[in-house]
Amino acid sequence: MSIAIDREKCTACGLCRQVCPGSLLYSDGQGKTFIKYPKDCWGCTSCVKECHFKAIKYFLGADMGGKGSTLYTKEEGNLMHWIIVDFEGKEKIITIDKSKANAY
Amino acid sequence: MNLETKTLKTDVLIIGGGTSGCFAAITIAESSKAKVIIAEKSNIKRSGCLAAGVNALNAYIVKGQTPETYLEYVRNDSEGLIREDLVYTMSQRLNSVTRKIESLGLVIQKDESGEYVSRGVRNIKINGENIKPILAEAVEKTPQITVLNRINIIDYIIKDNKAIGAYGFSIDENIFYVIYSKAVICATGGAAGLYRPNNPGYSRHKMWYCPFNTGAGYAMGIRAGAEMTTFEMRFIALRCKDTIAPTGTIAQGVKAPQVNSSGEEYEKSYGANKTFMRMYSTVEENKRGKGPCFLKTSGISKEEEEELFKAYLNMAPAQTLMWVEKGMGPSQENVEIEGTEPYIVGGHTGSGYWVDTKRSTTIEGLYAAGDVAGGSPQKYVTGCFAEGEIAALSTLDYIKGRENVDVDNNEIISKLNEVENFLNEEAVIYSVEDIEDGMQKIMDQYAGGISQGYAYSQGKLKVARERIDELLELSKGLKAQDMHELMLIFEVVDRLFVCKILIKHLEERKETRWRSFQENIDYPQKDDANFLRFINSRYEKGQIRIILRNLVRRDDIYEHRH
């Protein structure tokens, strides 16, 4: 379970580094983020939600049955879009209204 | 490497800015003018158990229920071994703290008459993805509270048997902290990473409990000689296979029963519906060749499936990703379930500091709340808020008329030396990871981990005890190149201390009270005559002293005899 960071998209804002509950993210010297301890990622997606530039994508480790799909989020007012992209590039978007409780 | 020493002073030091810690800080600020420092290992915005969110509040007194019925539920679920005074005083506050978190911004579903919508007998429906940022924002806008993010606290400062602050270090800068306070609230959370986890390789941290909760609060208390209780009541969560995502959302949400590979509902054949029995029955079915076990979801509607996708994104996004990636959701395929590795976590079971009714530990000036406080299982999120509130109010009573006290400079220097000794670039044979692997393997094989179906014998515990002691010795030679690595050293040492005490507690409970959670092969039956009492311990001069304590009733006010 871990994240992949796209160096091209990373704007070096540093917000993700502040929120990681394991303090696993560090600056690479040019201010861009890299994950220093990938095996220590809990998979909470805090950093994914913090990134406004779609630079951080979350995936399942192969040892958990991951098949290369990635997950990122986009916030729009009260809406949180969760975008899952499979290895062929096919997207599924699940939108959650943050002002409403879960059904379950 | 040499560290610069920075000294701070405050009224109340709260160690850990998670569920209980943040709530305690808010309570202090709203009830007094006292100054608070929260020392947090990462950043309070997403630190601790609530990082990814939570999908329901599981401790709430819904219409028709009372604090008495909640107490009854906890007593029954824990086979009678609870501190009724603690569970009851917590239960009485569950609804007021819920209103408080709603007022801070948490979305809770209400019906037409304004009542919270229940999800079960004790649960209410929320949107809890952002519960931690909500708490953090409330803390950060309060000027009385100073948040020190990315500070790892390592030990209490004790003078004349009183807690007068704590030592720590920055994980970014070469700074050693001496923080003085009139009282300390320990709210660090429990301990994960003691046993070999479900996914031992690349995804080793894809676990139920927060992997960054490494038992620091317990270990600091153990080293300071505080009395600890019920470490032998481990918590093992029944989870979705591989993702280790919650099962309750499915079980309660779409009323999915547990079935074995033949599709038989097996839970009832094992007797009472208790948390540990849901776990035990699944282990047993597998042992009898009837596994794998599942939550029977196939056949649920597409709408129900979509709602499950959303519910999981709000707390355990791996599960939704797994379903979507597989192209096979729960409506088409049952969800396989498995037990996690054991954790020590006082918010779910009874492990932690032995506290009085006011949540004071046996060390004067030191209070405990949430997963570190023992005797009071089934706290969940709201119970941790309630306990944070009680500890905060007790602390305010305690600090009245008190001044900050300093410790002797020699003591500071000796602590600083202890820390600096690890910061050394010299090449050594063993790394933190080696010690961690060793610890998790020993605990798994000799202290009832996953590979042993959670069972252990006295003979195996003896091996575990000796091997953990060896690792504790080895850990003294660990070296760190930077401050982050230094934190990793302290995290593994803390877990070894927790293991040491846990093993002793497992050895002392010569019965089996909670199947799977505490399963002693040599003593397979429950023995109320001898063991319906607390097993407590104190670590003194390198030895563990066991103390047996009797139950405390609902309306008793329990006080320590110093």
Interface residues (C-beta under 8 A of the other chain):
Chain A: M1 S2 Q18 V19 C20 P21 G22 S23 K36 P38 K39 D40 C41 W42 G43 C44 T45 S46 Y58 F59 L60 G61 A62 D63 M64 G65 G66 K67 S69 L71 M80 W82 I84 D86 K92 I94 I96 K98 S99 K100 A101 N102 A103 Y104
Chain B: K41 S42 N43 K45 R46 S47 G48 A51 A52 N55 A56 V107 I108 Q109 V117 R119 K125 I126 N127 G128 E129 N130 N149 R150 I171 N199 G201 Y202 S203 R204 H205 K206 M207 C210 P211 F212 D242 T243 T249 I250 Q252 G253 V254 E306 E307 L308 F309 K310 A311 L313 N314 P317 A318 T320 L321 M322 V324 E325 K326 H484 M487
